[in-house]
Amino acid sequence: MSLFWMWFVASALAQDPGATAPPVASVAEPGPDVVLEDIPEDADGDGQPDYINITVVGAALADARDNVVRKLEKLGWKSRRARDGRIIFRGPEGWMGKATLRASGDLDFSIPAIAFPAPSESGGTYNYNRATDDGYHGGNQGLSSTPFPGKEKVAAVQAEVRAAIHDDVLHYREVLQHAYFSKYISELPTRLEALWNMGESLDGGKPIIDPAARRAALLEFWSSRTDTPEGRTVSRSLEIFLREVVMASDTPVTRDEASAAELRRPDGRKLDIF
């Protein structure tokens, strides 16, 4: 852990809870499972939290994912885990298709690609054009004794299942998003140090040699953040870095540079580093 990161965490934890500017993200280094969100008070009354505090809580991500699995299994869908992190479910009956819970939090349903309608006469051949039609002719001997219900019925059953687990899937996606953000914000100080000390671009571009260009890259990153709780959290963490590291260096941000960065900021946020 870098000295700046140790300071960053300590500074966030030491903030006065009654201060007008809430703390940045009070995070520890993330483990494999992250996340419980603690929303600070809405100081400006706009209905949105001012910043996001992230706390590592162990198995929150795994619990949210497993809750989706348990809910589907209670509905009769059998699960198996693929090596790439997907969880694949088979419906209680073959014609219901499959569902796939992806590592991204997306839940996709698929309709069986092949159905076996009974041919109209003995020795008949399979008609691919009727693969998803009702295609069952009572009294005939076919390849399956169960009629394929057709796309509309399959879609209706899958829609019922999707509705039954909607809240669980939504919660899993939210926890997953917070996990990604927790990882992002915990790695940000190291990335900022690498840019300032070694010229490593934040976007993986060419090395940045000149100190003025490094300042410009940091300020451009700051001015391009969104006016959201996540964007404001990243902005404030960058302001801490600029104030405590860059402004203490031999090549600090100039007032003209700061003013230009503020003008590029659509939300009118000021750069509190002087």
Disulfide bonds with the S-S distance in Angstrom:
none
